[in-house]
Amino acid sequence: MKGYIEERVIELANFIIEKKTTVRAAAKKFGISKSTVHKDVTERLAAINPNMAIEVRNVLEENKAERHIRGGQATKVKYQGGTGLKI
């Protein structure tokens, strides 16, 4: 694996672990696709640093478990803010 890819993988992993962020947010921050982030932190990271790969996996699993809650909150804000009605 090329050196710049390994550096990117480690940077992505550190970002996800420190910020407890999603794959989508990491992709946006680094200017790469979600698929690349996912491949980097699931496949490539396991070969480079298995312990860090476990930490990232835990963060991603936590995000996946909370995904439906964030979606519900976004929908609530969308419909409460858009109508002008107060309940």
C-alpha positions in Angstrom: 0.0 0.0 0.0 1.3 3.4 -0.8 2.4 5.8 1.9 -0.1 8.5 1.3 -3.0 6.0 1.5 -1.8 4.7 4.8 -1.5 8.3 6.1 -5.0 9.1 4.9 -6.4 5.9 6.6 -4.8 6.8 9.9 -6.0 10.4 9.7 -9.5 9.3 8.9 -9.5 6.8 11.8 -8.2 9.4 14.3 -10.9 11.9 13.1 -13.7 9.3 13.5 -12.5 8.2 16.9 -11.9 11.7 18.3 -15.0 13.4 17.0 -17.3 10.3 17.2 -18.4 11.2 13.7 -20.1 9.4 10.8 -18.6 8.2 7.6 -20.5 10.9 5.7 -19.1 13.7 7.9 -15.5 12.3 7.5 -15.9 12.1 3.8 -17.1 15.7 3.6 -14.2 16.9 5.9 -11.5 15.1 3.8 -13.1 15.7 0.4 -13.4 12.0 -0.6 -16.3 9.7 -1.2 -18.2 7.8 1.5 -17.2 4.5 -0.2 -13.5 5.4 0.1 -13.9 6.3 3.8 -15.7 3.1 4.4 -13.1 1.0 2.6 -10.3 2.8 4.3 -11.6 2.4 7.9 -12.9 -1.2 7.5 -10.5 -3.0 5.2 -7.3 -1.0 4.9 -7.1 0.1 8.6 -7.4 -3.6 9.8 -4.2 -4.3 7.9 -2.4 -1.3 9.2 -3.5 -1.0 12.8 -6.0 -3.7 14.0 -6.5 -2.1 17.5 -7.5 1.2 15.9 -9.8 -0.6 13.5 -11.7 -2.0 16.5 -12.1 1.4 17.9 -13.4 2.8 14.6 -15.8 -0.2 14.2 -17.3 0.6 17.7 -17.9 4.2 16.8 -19.5 3.3 13.4 -21.7 0.7 15.1 -22.8 3.2 17.7 -23.6 5.7 14.9 -25.6 3.0 13.0 -27.6 2.2 16.2 -28.5 5.9 16.6 -29.2 6.6 13.0 -33.0 6.2 13.2 -33.1 8.7 16.2 -31.1 11.4 14.2 -33.5 10.9 11.2 -36.5 11.3 13.4 -35.1 14.5 15.0 -34.4 16.0 11.5 -37.9 15.2 10.4 -39.4 16.8 13.5 -37.4 20.0 13.0 -38.3 20.1 9.3 -42.0 20.0 10.0 -42.1 22.1 13.1 -40.0 24.9 11.6 -41.6 25.0 8.2 -45.3 25.6 9.0 -45.2 28.5 11.4 -47.7 26.8 13.6 -47.1 26.6 17.3 -48.4 23.7 19.2 
